[in-house]
Amino acid sequence: MSDRFVNASIRARRWARPAFSIGAAAVLAVGALAVPATANAQSLINALPGMSNLPGQEGSVGHGSSEEGSLEAFTPAAESDRVAERYLPDPSGDPWYDRDLDFDKSAAPGTILDARPVQLPSMGLHRIESSWQVLIRSNDTNENAQIAVATIVLPKAEWSGDGPRPLVASSYATDSLGLACQPSRTLPKGIAPTAPNAMLDQRFLDQGYALVVPDHQGPKAAYAAGRQAGHVVLDSIRAARSFVPPGSEEAPLAKSKVAQLGFSGGAIAAGWAAQIQPTYAPELEDVFVGTSIGGVPADFGALMTTMDGYYGPAGIFRAAVLGVAREYPALYKHLNPLGDVFAYTSRNACSEELHWQGLAQLPIDSLTTDRHVLADPEVRRILVENTLGPNPERPKEIPSQPMQVWQGDDDAPIVPNTSIAIGDYWVPTWAVKRMVSNWCKAGVQTQYQPVPGEHLVSAGTGADPAFAWIDARMRDLPLEASCN
């Protein structure tokens, strides 16, 4: 049986799991058009045959209800019960993650609290010398101490370049709200990374690079909360460079140069890590050689025009808003009853399920008490705080390293020497170019790389340019023209 077939089978099972939630999302979408927002969401589904006695399933909307097999999850909570804890993901089920670890909160960010070896089946990554999961002391958005997890992968191949073995921090487009969806949970199950990491991680390993794969969404699976993700990535790099495997006398990556790779949700994490490194991890300035990011959702305001309420990306965009709310719980006060149900029933959802939830083309303002919620000063402040690029209020948060930004662009033909081109219609190119322009004006060496295809296709078409750029940085080759 081929790896491709087995991998497809695993993915098929994962796609089957969220069917109940997908149906629920569609029902809620139809019902939302027909009933007032204050109506009990349970009433929207009672009339459907077979919908009153479906089993609860971990990771689905039925899971976590007070009575297994009931649909009480669809009953909106009272306003007084719409607190942050209601919308957090369920525990992972792995005691190593879920234990109440009484750690020293005064320990330096990046301190390793625990480590264990982990097997990574060949459907994900292979030709590995050893791989480890590490528990790390990190910080949330507000610099409160939290625990994070990262996977460190050491290859069998030797590094052919000069100097010590290099390290790539590979941030995946996890784009999920559940702890079971994080890389440290999926890689040991043989579930391959998302593109372009799926194409490039093994390529890096075969060239002698080490990898660190952070669970950059943190212990609350705070998808799209950029500052929190940046903290976790930087602390994962600190941990990887200091990690001494049991039986060894020294850290094999202590002198490693570091590059970053990230696409889409992973680009949020890698981009923010690069942006806050000068203030959060200044000791890494001489360690970084560059960061390559693609399909960058730099500006939530821009995404409102391309993803909010539109078929396909709507589910992912709603998840991003809910993920940010996990770091800014004051946002929950804006939820109406329908929004409460969506936030609660999606709390464990993985990316595939969230994509399918896009069938419910509900814009964010249909889930809030105020149809003009974006005009709220607090909401505007949170949007600005999570916009990637120079911020006059935080002038020191500027990447100190070269940046490569690739983007599905109408100027990059799909067929060479033709005018046939499709750009990214989820992440608007103008917003990405504005971020690049602002970095250039701030003195950041930034290369903009247009690639063919819309968002998902550009994950693949950007892989080769990203690898070539990172490899050139590690081999100390001349930097191509930037800010052009």
N, C-alpha and C positions, 0 to 999 in steps of 0.2 A: 504494500500500500504506500503510495507516494506521500511525501510531506505535504504537498499541495492539497491532496484529497483530504488528509487528516485535518489539516488546518481549516479547510472549508467546512468540514463536519463540525468542528468546534464552534466556528462562527455561526453555523446554521442553528446550533443549539442555543447560542446566546441570542440570536434573533428571535427564536421561538419564545423565549421567556417573557418578553414584554408585551405579548399579544393582548393580554387583558388590559394593561395600562393604555395601550394604543387605542383600543376600542373605547375605553373610558374617556380618553382625551377627545375623541371624535364626538362622543355623546355629549360631553360637556360643551363642546364648541357649538353644536346644534342647539342645545338647550339654552345656552347663553343668549342666543338671538331671540328666544321665545319667551323667557321668563325674566323677571327682575333679578338683579344681582343679589338681592337679599333672600331669595328663595333658597330652600334647603336643597343642596345639590343632589341629595339622595333621590329626590323626586324625579330628577332628570333621567334616571336609569331604571326606576322600578317597573316601568311598563314594558321593558324589553324582555322577551322570553329568555329564560336561563340566566339572567343577570343577577338574580336575587340569591343565588346559592353557589357562588364561585369560590374555590379554595384560595386561602391566602398563600402567597408564594414569596420567598425571600427575594428582595429586589424589585417587587412589583407593588402596585397600589394596594393589593389586598394584604400585604405583609405589614404587620404592626398594628392591625386593628384589634380592638379589645376582645373580639370573639372570632376565632379562626373560621373562615368561610363566610363571614358577614361582610357587608359593604358599609360598615360604620365609618370607614375611612373617608367616605364621600359626604359625611355630615360636617358642615363647617363648624369650627370651634367658636365658642363665644369670644367676643373681642378681648375679654380679660385673659383668655387662655392662649391668645396668639403671641406667645413668647418665643424667644430664639430657640429654646430647647426643643420645642415641638417640631421644628423644621430641620434639625440636625440629622445626619445619617445614623442608621443603626450601627452598633459595634460590628467589627469585621468578623468576629467569631474565632479569631486567632488570639490565644492568650498572650502571645508575645507582643502583639500590638495593644490589646485591650486592657492589660493589667494597669492598675493604678500605681504608676511608677512614681515613687517619692524621690524626685531628682533634685539636685542642688541647682536652684534657679539662679544662683549667683555664678554658676559655671559660665565660662566664655561661650558665646554662640559658636557652633561648630564642634563642640566637645562631644566625643562619642560616649554614649551612655551604656550601650550594649551592642553586641555583634553576634551573628550566627552565619554559618555557611549555608548556601542555598544552591540547589540544582536548577539549571536553566535548560529545559528540554530543547532538542535540536530544531523544533519548529520555530522557536524564537531566535536564540543566538547559539552558536556552536563554535568549535575550535577554541575553547576557553580553558585556561590554566586553572583558574579558581574564580569563584564569585561569592560575594558576601552581602548580607543585608546589615545595615547599621542603623541604630536608633541614635538620633542626634538632638542635642539641645539647640533649639532655634527660637525664632520670634514670630509673633503674628504681626498683623498690620500696625498695631499700636505699640509694638516692641514689648509685648508681654511674653514671658517665657512660654514656649510650647515644645512638644516633641515632634520630630519629623523623621521620616524614613528615607533611606537612599540605598540603591543597589550598586555595588562596586564590582566591576568585571575586569579581570586581568587576562590578557590573551596568551595563547601559546606562541604566536609569531613574535619575532624580534623586531624592534624598531630599526629601520634602515637609515634613518637620518642621523644628524649630529645630536649629541647631548642625550639626556635621559629620556626614557619612554614618555611620550606626551599623553595628556589626558583630555578627553572630550566630555563635557557635560551635556548630555543628550536629554532634552526636555520634550516629553511626548505630548501630543495633542490629546490629553486624557478626556477633556471636555465632558465631564461627568459629575454627578452629585453623590455617588455612593463610594464607600471605602473599598468595596470589592472590585472597583474598576481601576484602582491605582496600579501603576507599573509593578510595584513590589508584590502585588497579589496576582497579576495576570501573567507576568513573565515565567514564574515557576510552574504555571499551568500549561505552558507551551503556546500561549496566545501571542502571536507575533506583534511587534510594535506597529503603530500607525505609520503611514508614509509621511515624510520621507525617511524617518528614522528606521523603518523596516528595510529600506534599501541601503542605508548608509552605516548603520551600527555595525553590521557584519563586515562591511568593507573597511571600516576603521580598524576593527579587531584584526582583520587579515593583514593590515599594514603595520601592525604592532602598536596601535593606540590602545590605551586603557579607556574604559568608560565609567562614568558615574551617572546613574539614572535616578534623578530625584523624584519622590512623590511630592511634586511642587505644589499641589493643592492643599497640602497640610492635613492635620488631623480632623479638620471639619470639612474636608473636600470642598474648599472654598474656590470653586472654579471661577476664573477670570479676575480674582482679587490680586492685582498685579504686584503690589508692594509686598504682601505676604509671600507670594510665590517667589519673588526675587530674594527675599530673606532665606527661604528654604534652599534655593539653588546655590546661593553663595555659601551657606553653611554646609551643604553637601560637598561642595568643592573643598572647603576647609577640612572636612572629615576625611575625604578620600586621600588628600595629600598627607594627612597625619596617621592614617590607619596602618597599624602593624599587625599583619595576620598572625594568628597563634602559631608558634614555632619559629617565627622569624625574629630577627634581632633589630630590624630597621624597617621604616616605612618605604615600600618600593616606589611610591609616587611623590616622595617628599620634595624632590627637585623638579617635578614635572611642570612644563608649560601647559597652559590651559586654553582651550577654545570652547565655544558654545555652539550648539545647533538647536533650533526650534522652529516649528511651523504651526501656524494658527494658534490654538490654545497654548502650545509649547512655545510659540514666539512671544506670547505675553510674558511667560515666566523668564525666558532667556533675555528678552529685551529689558525687562525690569531689573534683572540681575545686573546687566551691563550698566543700566542707568544709575542704580543706587550704589554700585560698587565703590565709587570714590568716597562715599560717606559711611557706608555700612561695613565695608571690608577693604579699607585703604591699603592694607598690607599685600593685597593681591594685585595691585596695579602693575607691578613688574612681572607678574606671572601670566597675565592674560595676553594672548596674541591676537584675539579677535573673536567676534560673535557673528554668526550667520543666521538670519531669521527670514522667514517667508510667510506670506499670507497674513500679515500682522494686523490684528484687530486693535489698532492703536487708539481709536477714538469711539467711545460708546455712542456719542451723539451722532456720528456719521452712520453707525450701524443701524440706528433707528430708521433710517431711510431705505435700507436695503434688506434687513433681516426681520424686523419687528412685524409679526403678523403675516409674513409671507410663507407660502407653502415651501416646505423643506427646512429652511433655516430657522423658522419660528420657534421650534422646540429647543434648539441649541441656544438661541438668543434668550429665551425665557430662563433657561438653566443658568446662563451667565449672570443674569440679573439676580437670580436666587443665590448663586454662589457668592457674588459680591455682598449680598445681604448677610451672609454668615459672618462676614468680617465687619459689617456695618448694621447691626441688628435694629437700629432705629428705623430702618427702611420697612420693617415688618408692619409698622403701624399704618402703612398706606394700603395694606391688603384688604380687599373686600371679601365676602364669603367665597366667591369663586376662586379668587387668588389664594385664599387660605387652603382650599382643597388642592389646587395645583401644587402649591409649595409643599404640602404634607405628603401627597401621594407620589411626588417625584423625588423625594428626599434620598432614595437609594438608587436612582436611575443611572444607568451607564449610557455611553454615547449613542449606541445603536437605538436604544429605546427613545432617547431624546430626539433623535432625527425623525423617527416615526411619529412622535408626538407633534411634529410640525404639521401633520394633517389637521390638527386643530389650529386654524389660522386666527388665533386670538392675540391681538396686540396687547402690549403691557398695560395700556390704559383701560382695557376691559377687565383687568384683574385688580384694579386699584379703586379706592374710594373717590379719587379725584381724577377726572379725565385730563387734567393739565398738571399731572404730578411732576413733570419735568421742570415746571416753573417754580417748584418749591426750592427755596434757597439751600436747604440742607442737601437735597437731591443733586442740585447743580454743583455744590461743593464736592460731593462724592464723585460725580462724573469727572470733574477737573482733576481730582486727586488720582484717578485711575486712567488718565490720558497719557499715553507714552509720548515722550518728547520733552523738550525744555519747558520748565515751569518757572516763571519769574519769582515765585514765592520760595522756590527751592533751587537757587542758582548753582549750587555745587553738584546737583544731581545731573551730571552730563557724562556720558561714556568716556572713559579715558583710553579706550582701545579702538582699533579700527572696526567698523561695522559693515557687513554686507546685508542688503535688504533685497530679497527677490519677490516678485509680484506678477501674478497673471495679468498681462497688459495687452491692450488692443494693438500696441505697436510691435508686438512679437508674433509674427505669423505662425500659425500651426503648421502650414505647409511652406517650406523654405521657398523664397523667391516668388511668393504670391502675396496677395492682400487678404487672404483668408485668416482671420484672427478672431479670437474670443478672449475677452479679459475676465477678470474676477468680478462677478456681480454680487457676491456676498460682502466681501471686504473691498470697499470702493478704492480704486487706484488713486484718486485725487487725495484721499486722506493719508494714504501711505506716502505719497510724494510730498505732501506737506510736512509729515514727520521727518522725512529725509532732508528736506530743505531746511527745516528748523535746526536739525542736528548740524548740518553743514555750516549754517550761519553761526552756530556756537563753537565751531572749530573742530568738530568730530570728523575724522576721515571716514566717509560713508560712501560706499559703492552701491548704486541702484542698479539692479539686474532685472530687466524685464524678461519674462519667460512666457511661453504660450499656454493658453488654457484658462478655464475658469478656476474656482478655488480648489476643488478636489484634484483636478488634472495638474494644476501648477505645483501641487505637492510632489508629483513625480518629475515634471519637467525642470523643476528647480534643484533636483537632487545632485546632478552632475556638477552644475556650477557651484553649488554649496560645498561639495567635497573638494573640488579643485581649489577653491578659495581658501578653505581651512588648511588643506595640505600645504599650500604655498606659504601660508603664514607660519606654519610649524617648521617648514624648511628654510625659513628666513629669506624667501625669494622677494624680489622687489614688489612693492604694493602697486597694483594697477591704478590707473587714474581714478580718483575719487571726486565726489561732488561735481560731477560733470553733467 
